[in-house]
Amino acid sequence: MLETYGKGRGMTSKKTNSKTIKIAVVGDIHDQWEEEDSIALKELGVDLVLFVGDFGNEAVEIVKAIAELNIPKAAVMGNHDAWYTATEWGRKKCPYDRTKEDRVQQQLDLLGEAHVGYGKLDFPDFDLTVVGGRPFTWGGSQWKFTEICQNRYGVSSLEKSTERIISSVDNAAYETIIFLGHNGPSGLGDRPEDPCGKDWHPIGGDYGDPDLAEAISQTITRGKHIPLVTFGHMHHTLRHTKKEPRKRAFKSPEGIVYLNAASVPRIVEDRAQKLRNFSIVMLDNGSVSQASLVWVGKDNSIHSEEILYQNPQQQIVQLA
């Protein structure tokens, strides 16, 4: 049975989080999830786990294992999670009988309210609400995957998509909002190295989701507090060059930390040792103090850690 973490729907709390919260963001999984991942997350002592989608190509068994994770969690579906359902070319390649199975719905049923695409989940223990962006997004300014959004959610345009996301913000129980998307918002740069930059032919261009960007803007206007926007889809390793990784973290003038967690592949072999990665975000007093990419090895010990963002005040404290 799925655990329920959400409470107080329709009520607004003015409480400000004064706790330190350790959040793990799990980037695009693409079938790379093992029992050891659940164990590693518990050993890392995380309070909340956020999944950015692309579990696999409608990978029901992977989603089932994630749904059974006994840690507070929220997830959003990626484009690969409707790979054989959302488009005509995908349906032609489908390896199962779609007249007998609906694997997209199976995934949604398994996750239950933990799936926040076009929805939200309140976390009373943390005084925050996680709001999901558009599920199954492909990215970019064009309205793609039109049938699945229309048929499953009644959403037929980017404008309607923004309305759907912002309605979840308006129904959030808490003033602190974390946005969770499969793809990130537009507005983070148009270079191929930027968090949502297009790194395939033709090179360059902002491939972020404009509906998510507009929803974030409207949330700011409403006076809500947004410490973190996290997503995946645009892999860290760039297609056009191997000399540098994608820019993975960015802090806006409003104080929002944008984090791309799509380190793919997320499980690798290194000198006969298997390593698995997680993005770790520390939330102190309602603000991100640090975001890093960690690789966990044998005995669930941290093999390496790369600091992607650190609050300047935190750096001063460490130097003192």
N, C-alpha and C positions, 0 to 999 in steps of 0.2 A: 504494500500500500504506500502510495506517495505521501510524503510528509507535507504538512501545510505550515508555511511560515508567515503567510499574510494575515493581517488582522486589521480591524478598524477601517474597512473600505468605506470611502465616501466621507471620512472624517479627516480634518487637517490638524496636524500637530505643529506647534511653534517651537518644539524642543530643538535645541542645537546639540549635536553629538559632541561629547567631550571625551569619548573613549578613543583608544587606539585600536584600529580595525585592520587586520591583515587579510588582504583580498588576493586570491589567485585568479588570474585570467588565463583560460586555456584557449590557445589559438587554434586555427584550423586543424582538425584532427586527421581527416582523410584516412580513416580506418586504423589509425595508430592510437589505440587505447587498450591498456592492459590492466589486470588486477593490481599490478604494482603501482599504477598511477593513483589509484584510490588510497593505497597505503602511503605513498609518498606525500599526498596532500595532507593526510592526518599527521604524519611525522613532521611536516613543515609547520603545523599548528595554525593553519589558515582558518579564519572565521567565516569566510564567504567565498564561494567559487562562481565565477562567471564564464559561461561558454559562448563563444562567438559564432558557433555553427560550422557547417561543412564537416559533419561527423563522418561522412562517407557518401557514396552514391545510394541514397535512401537506405542507409545501413541500420536496420532495425535493431540488430543484436548489439551494436555499439551503443545506440541510444538507450536500450534497455539497461545496459551495465551502468551508464551514466545516471539514469533515473534512480538507480538503487544506491547511489552515493549518499552516505549518511552525513552530509555536511550541508548547511544552508546553501542554496544554489539558485541560479537563474540562467536561462539559456535563450538563444534566438536561433532560428533556422537559417541556413545558408542556401545558396543556389544549388549546391550539390545535393542537398537534402530533398530536393524535388527534381533530381536530374532526369528521371524517366517519366516524369509526370507533367512538367510545366511547359514543355515545348513539343511541337510535332516531331522534330528530329530525335528528341529524347524518347518519345513514345515508340518510335520505329525501332530503336535500339534496346528497348526494355527487355531484360532477361527473364521476367516473370509474367504471369498472366494477370493483366490489370483488370480484367473482368471479374477476377476472383479475389484480388488483393488490392488494398489501398495502403501502400506502405508509408506514404506521407502522413495519412491520418493515424496510422499505427504509431509513428514517432510522436505525433502530437499528443495522442492518448497516453503514451508512456510517460511523457514529461509532465502532463497535466498543467497545473498552474505555474510550474517552474518555467514553462515556455512563455516568455514575455513579449514575443513579437506582436506588435499592435496591441500591447497590453502593459500591465505593470504588476509588480509584486512588492508589497510592503514588508519591511523587516523591522518589527518593533524593537528587537534587541539592539539594533544598530541605529535606530531613529532615522532611517533613510528608506527611500523607495527606488527600486530599479525599474526604469521605463525602457521598453524595447522599441527599436526602430522597425522598419519594414522587413517582414520575414521573407526569405527566399530571394533577397535582392541580388542582382547581377552587377550593379554599380553603374555609374554614369548618369548623364542628364536625360537620357531617353527612357521612356516608360516601357520596360521590358518585363517579361514573365507576366503579361497582362491577364491571361486567362486564370492563373492560379489566384491572383489577388482579387479579381472580380468574383470568381466562383466561390472562394472560401471566405472572403472578407467583405465583399461588396464594395471594394475600392477600385476605382476606374481611372485615376489620374494622380499625378504627383501632388496636386493641390488637395485632393481628397485624402491622400496618404498622410500629408502633414496634419490635416484635421484629425485623423484617426490617432496619430501619435500624441498630439497635444491634448486630446480628450483624456488620455491616460495620465498626463501630467496634472490636469485639472482635478482628477479623481484620486490623486496620490494622498496618502495619509500624512506624509512628512514633507517638510520644506526642502530637505536635502534630496536631490535627485541625481542618480547615476544613470547615464544613458548607455545602453548596451545594444550594439548593432552588429550585423554581419559585416557590412561595409561601413566605412566612416562617412562623415558628412563632407559635402563640398566646402571649399573655402580654405583648405589647408595647404594650397599650393598646386601649381600646374607643372612642375618639373617631374620627370619620371622618378626621381629619387624622393619626392615628397610622400607623406603618409598614404595618400590615395592617388598618387600620380600615375598616369598611364605609361607603362614601361614596355609596351609592345607596339608593333607597327600600326599606324605612324606614331613615332615616339612623342611623348609629351601630352599634356592636357590633364585637367582636373577630372578624375573619375569618381569623385565622391558623390554621395546621395544628396541632391538638393532638398528633398523633402525632410530629411533628418536635420540638415543645416537650418532650415526655416523653423522647424519645431524647437531646436535649441535656442534660436534667436527669440522666439516667442516666449519660451520659458524664462529666459533672462529678463525680458520685459515684464513678466509677471512677478518678478522679484524673488524667484526661487534660487536656491543655492545649488550650483552644479560643480562639484569638485572633480568629476571624472567622466570622460566619454571614452569608451573602449570598444574595439572592433577588431576585425581581421580582414579576410578576403584578399587583400593586396599583400602578397607574400614578401617577406623581408629580403630574400634573395632575388635580385633583379634579373630580368631576362636579357637585357641588352648589355649588361656589364657585370663582371664578378669582382670588380675592383673595390666596390663600396656597397654597403647594405642600404636598404631603404631607411629614411629618417623615421624612427619608430615612436618618438615622443615629442610633444610640442605643447608649450604652455601659451595660452592666449592672453591678451591684455586683460580679459575679464577674470583671469586666474584659473581657468579651466585647463586641466591636463588632458590632452588627447593621446591615447595610447593604442598603437597598432600592435596586436599580440600574435600576428600570423607568422611565427617562426616555423617554417616548414622545410624539411620534415621535422616533426617534433620529437621523434625518437630516432637516435642514431647509435651506431656501434663505434666505439673509440678504444682501440687497443684491447679488444676482447671484452670491453666493458660497455654495457648498454647505458646510454644517457637519455634522459627525458627532460623536456623543458617546460617551464611555467613562467608566466609573467607575474611578478609579485608587486603589489601596490600597498603601501602603508598609508593609511588614512588617520591623521592625527588631528583631533579637534575639528573634524569636518573638512580638512584640507589634505591634499596629497603631499606627504613629506618626501616620499621616495618611490620610484618605479624602477624595477630591474628585471632582467631576464636571467633566470637561474637554470642551470643544468644539474639534475639530480642523478647520482650514480649509485654504486653498490651501497647497501645498508642505508639507503635513503639519505646519504650525506650529500651536501652541496659540493659538486665537483668544480663549478665555476659560477661566478656572478658578474654580470655586466650592468652597471648603473646606467639607466637610460634617462632618468630625470631625478634631480635632487633639489629640494627647496633650498634656496640660498641661506636661509636662517639655519637650516639643518647643517649645512656645510660649515658655517661659522662656529656652531657648537662643537663640531667634530675637530676643528682646527684649534679650538681654545684649549 
